Amino acid sequence: MEIMRSTKYARRDPYVTMLWIGVLGSAIIFGMITFMYGVLKHKQHWQAIALPPSFWLSTFVIMASSLTLHKANAAIRQENYALYKNQIGATLVLGIVFVVTQLWGWQQLVEQGIVLSGAVAGSFVYVLSGLHIAHLVLGVGVLAWAYWDARKNVAYIDGFIQYLNPVKRARLKLVSIYWHFVDIVWLYLFVFFLLQRLL
């Protein structure tokens, strides 16, 4: 009986649980800020902000990064370690490109006369996209570590050992959960801002 109980709890990954708690907390923060946007929108002198063109580009970039990370997971299951390394590297590059396009979007907003201390709607765009960038930069850092680790295990036997290592498999799972979360958050924010412009 004691052995069965210990085996049951051993299957639970505390890091995954902590990550999901963090993900839930972040989702609540984004949800509350967008809720406040919706409430304040009905105030007088509210002016909806058109999203800068680079935000459209960044949306396609982050969707592509989810695809490359999915392919990286598939490659490691198929024991194709060279492809895994390439797809992790591609995800990392796309993450960096996303951050650059977001900063470019801020520049485009400034060129339109929309600054952080200006219109309230514009301030929300800066705050929400900035908060998302902060989350994504953390993900880029973890991806950089994963890519560096993958470069050390190019040989088949090294990659096979890496795949069998439960710690490294758990880390890849954590990276995947977190990265897909920040992707979903951006898609939510992007659609939210588009709808607020139309409604």
N, C-alpha and C positions, 0 to 999 in steps of 0.2 A: 504493500500500500504506500509506504514512504517513497519507494523507488518510482512508482507511477506518478506521485505528486510532483517529485523533483523533475521528472521527464516532461510533465505538462508545462511547468513554469519555464523550463529550459528552452521550449520552443518559442517563447515570447521574447522578442528582441526589444530590450528597453530603449535602445537608441531610436528605433522606428517609432515607438510609442511617444518618446519625447519630441521627435520631429513632427509627428501628427498634431501634438499639442501646440507646438510652435506655429504650424501651418494654420491651425484653427484660430489661434490668437491673431495672426496676421490677417486672415480672412475677415475676422470681426472688425479689425481696424479699418481695412479698406471699405468694408460694408458700411460702417458708421460714417466715414468721411463722405462717401457717395450719397448716403441718406441725407446728411446735412446739406449737400449740394442741392438735392431735390427740394428740401424745405426752403432754403434761401432763394431758390429760383423764382418763387412766387412773390418775392419782394419787388418793390418799385425800382426802376432804373437798372434792372438786370439785363445784361447783354451777353447772350450766348457766344462762345468762342468757336470759330472754325479751326479744326485741327490742322496743323502745318502738314504740308505734303510728305515730309520725311517720316511722319508718324505712320503713314500708310506703308512706306518701305520697311520701317522697323517691324511692323506687324507681320509682313511676309518673312522677314529674316528670323523672327522668333519662332514662327511656325515651322520653318525649315530646320531650326535647331532642335525642335522636338523630334522631327523625323530622323535626323542624324543620330540623336541619342537613342532612339528606338532601334535603329539599325546597329548601333554599337552593342546594345544588349543582345540582339539577335545573333550578332557575330560571335560574341563570347560564348553563347550557348552552343553554337555550331563549331566551336574551337577554331575559329578563323581569327587568330590574334592580330595579324597584320591589318585586317579590315577593322577590327575593334579599335586599334590604335588610331587609324585614319579617321574613323567616325567620331571618336572622342575629340581628336584634334579639330575636326570640322565643327563640332558643336562649340568648342572653345572659341574658335575664330568667329563664328556667327554670334556668340554671346558678346564678344568685344564689339563687333560691327553694330549690334543692337544698341549698345550704350552710346557709340559714336553718333548713330542716327538720331537718338533721343536728344543728345546735346545739340545736334544740328537743328532739331526741331525747336529747341529753346531759342536758338539764335534767330530762327525764322519768326518766332513769336515776338521777339524783341524788335525785329525789323518792321513788324506790323504795329508797333507801339504798345504791345501787350507785355507788361512787366509784372513782377511778383507783387509789388505794392500798388498795382493799378486796379483794374476791374476785378471784382470778387471771383467771377467765373474764371478769369485768367489765372488768378492765384490758386484756384483749385486744380487747374491743369498742371501748374508747376509743382504743387505739393504732392498730388497723387502720382505724377510721373516720376518725381524725384524720390518719393518713398519706394516706388517700384524699382527704380535704378539701384537704390541702396540694397534691396533684396537681391537683385540680379548680380551686382558686383560680388556679393558673397558667393553666389553660385559660380561665377567665373573663376574665383579663387580656388574653389573646390575642384572645378573642372581642370584647371591648370595643374593641380596636384595629381589628378587622375591621369592626365596625359603624360606628365613627367614619369609617373609610375609605370604606365604602359610602355613607354619607350625603353624601359629597362628589361622588358620581358618580350622581346621580339621573337626569339627562338621558340619553336613549338613546345619544347619541354618546359621552358620557363613559363610560357603562357598557360600550359596545361596545369602546372603547379599553382599558378595564380588563380585559375578558375576553381580548382579544388579547395583553395584556401577560403574557409567560411568567413573570415574577417574581411577579406577583399571583396567577396561577393556581397556581403552586407553593406560595405561602403558604396559599391556601385548601386545597390538598391536605394540607399539613402540619397545619393546624388540624383538618381532618376526621379524619385518622388519629389524632391525639392525643385528640380529644374522644370518638371512638368507643371508644378504648382505655380511658379512665377510666370510660365507661359500662359496658363489659364487666367491668372490675374490680369495680365496685360490685355488679353482678348476681351475680358469682361470690361476693363476700363475703356478700351477703344470703342466697343459697341455702346457702352454707356454714354460716352461723350458724343458719339454720332447721333444717338437717339435724343439726347438733350438738345442738340442743335435743331432737330427736326420737329420735336414736340412743342 
